[in-house]
Amino acid sequence: MLFYFGGHYTAMGRHSIQQGMVSVHRMMNGALDASGRPPGSVSLVAVTKTQPAEAIMEAVRYGQLHFGESYLQEALPKQEALKDHGDIIWHFIGPIQSNKTRQLAETFHWIHSLDRLKIAERLNDQRPSGMERLNVCIQVNISGETSKSGVKPSDVAALADQIEQLPQLRLRGLMAIPQAPDGVHAPQAAFRALRQLKEDLLPIPLDTLSMGMSLDFESAILEGATLIRVGSLIFGARQSAV
Ligand SMILES: *Cc1c(COP(=O)(O)O)cnc(C)c1O
């Protein structure tokens, strides 16, 4: 199903993006149906890291509006190339370096990977006042993996309270990237734990659970995901990492 040759984007590749989107939507609807949730209660963020601007344009043509990028330096030229598509909603899902916060605050609509107060304060200070508040999710290290990214579950409530004080940020919810426990099955328990953590944060009104990727988004939807982040199932295997 992969039609990317030497970095060139082929006619067959365009066709496969359409097919990828159709099958992801079919799977989304199936999972929503199976969990008794209304159609449209989960949004698809198409993850385009390592994919060219043409691939994004193609997906836009099929009605896709939310796009996720992991590296600022890679995202900026694509945003520039697509600036006539004013209704694209850009989601940043990668690790955040503090010297990149200004450009993140100026060019993205959502940040999923917020995991410390210092970064939140910088984004708040640097969000241009004429723009809508920046939507943010706290990234949680939900399954206690060795990976460094994400806040410990026990520290989420304190960080959420602090973010709530920042007027240019709008805290929307929680995000996690749990690994398959055995490399095969979906991390169902971790998805469930993230949902529980969000419910425990009441009365802070959060409407977003950002969880689920190509291999496990159906399970994430069954556990309550409202945003899924899907790349390779739509665009094919990633080209070499940037
Ligand atoms: C790359 C990435 C995705 C998409 O991964 P696929 O397996 O290609 O669907 C989702 N979330 C994050 C944070 C990513 O870095």
PDBQT file of the ligand as one rigid body, heavy atoms in Angstrom, charges set to zero:
ROOT
HETATM    1  C1  LIG A 301       3.822   9.993  14.859  1.00  0.00    +0.000 C 
HETATM    2  C2  LIG A 301       2.817  10.203  15.923  1.00  0.00    +0.000 A 
HETATM    3  C3  LIG A 301       1.492   9.770  15.772  1.00  0.00    +0.000 A 
HETATM    4  C4  LIG A 301       0.990   8.994  14.573  1.00  0.00    +0.000 C 
HETATM    5  O1  LIG A 301       1.566   7.730  14.533  1.00  0.00    +0.000 OA
HETATM    6  P1  LIG A 301       1.059   6.595  13.481  1.00  0.00    +0.000 P 
HETATM    7  O2  LIG A 301       1.486   5.344  14.104  1.00  0.00    +0.000 OA
HETATM    8  O3  LIG A 301       1.759   6.891  12.211  1.00  0.00    +0.000 OA
HETATM    9  O4  LIG A 301      -0.397   6.732  13.368  1.00  0.00    +0.000 OA
HETATM   10  C5  LIG A 301       0.593  10.062  16.790  1.00  0.00    +0.000 A 
HETATM   11  N1  LIG A 301       0.972  10.725  17.896  1.00  0.00    +0.000 NA
HETATM   12  C6  LIG A 301       2.237  11.155  18.082  1.00  0.00    +0.000 A 
HETATM   13  C7  LIG A 301       2.580  11.894  19.318  1.00  0.00    +0.000 C 
HETATM   14  C8  LIG A 301       3.195  10.900  17.106  1.00  0.00    +0.000 A 
HETATM   15  O5  LIG A 301       4.451  11.319  17.301  1.00  0.00    +0.000 OA
ENDROOT
TORSDOF 0
